[in-house]
């Protein structure tokens, strides 16, 4: 959950002197709190403390409802623009057939198109764990040749608890 920011308005503002921004966005300079409040009331607007930590604190003369609407709109826009990248995992074995590799490569290509990272695990069990590393790496590279999207290797082939693993991501 996101913490909702509460801005102080009108009588809640504690600072004695404030830097005031007018309704049109112009800088009105530094004023006493009561002068700023009277200026806001004269124009039927609110005085909203925007930056309480600044010296002197910054306040804006505007309609509070409009201000809240704009703040919520900014938050909503930032959420829609942010893209969460997941790390998807796909598992292959030494004896995985060519057709199955094609299907898995197609799935990986789709994930790369969506800009996700993909971790490819070569699952090794029993005696397979002790096979020659070059042979195992060639088995891992079989699937890389079938991937249709452009990608870059972000983590090289390395040993993992399940066998060998490799991480790839979309090439920018």
KAPECOR-V928344 format. One record per backbone hydrogen bond with DSSP energy under -1.0 kcal/mol. NH is the residue of the N-H (numbers start at 1). CO is the residue of the C=O. If there is no record, write none. Layout:
nh:NH co:CO
nh:NH co:CO
//
This chain:
nh:10 co:47
nh:12 co:9
nh:13 co:10
nh:18 co:31
nh:19 co:57
nh:20 co:29
nh:21 co:59
nh:22 co:26
nh:25 co:22
nh:28 co:20
nh:31 co:18
nh:33 co:16
nh:36 co:32
nh:37 co:33
nh:38 co:34
nh:39 co:35
nh:40 co:36
nh:41 co:37
nh:42 co:38
nh:43 co:39
nh:44 co:41
nh:45 co:40
nh:46 co:62
nh:48 co:60
nh:49 co:8
nh:50 co:58
nh:51 co:58
nh:58 co:51
nh:59 co:19
nh:60 co:48
nh:61 co:21
nh:62 co:46
nh:67 co:63
nh:68 co:64
nh:69 co:65
nh:70 co:66
nh:71 co:67
nh:72 co:68
nh:73 co:69
nh:74 co:70
nh:75 co:71
nh:76 co:72
nh:77 co:73
nh:78 co:74
nh:79 co:75
nh:80 co:76
nh:81 co:77
nh:82 co:78
nh:88 co:117
nh:90 co:119
nh:92 co:121
nh:96 co:93
nh:101 co:97
nh:102 co:98
nh:103 co:99
nh:104 co:100
nh:105 co:101
nh:106 co:102
nh:107 co:103
nh:108 co:104
nh:109 co:105
nh:110 co:106
nh:111 co:107
nh:112 co:108
nh:113 co:109
nh:114 co:110
nh:115 co:112
nh:116 co:111
nh:117 co:86
nh:118 co:168
nh:119 co:88
nh:120 co:166
nh:121 co:90
nh:122 co:164
nh:123 co:92
nh:124 co:162
nh:128 co:125
nh:129 co:126
nh:130 co:127
nh:131 co:128
nh:136 co:132
nh:137 co:133
nh:138 co:134
nh:139 co:135
nh:140 co:136
nh:141 co:137
nh:145 co:141
nh:152 co:169
nh:154 co:167
nh:155 co:167
nh:158 co:165
nh:160 co:163
nh:164 co:122
nh:165 co:158
nh:166 co:120
nh:167 co:155
nh:168 co:118
nh:169 co:152
nh:171 co:150
//
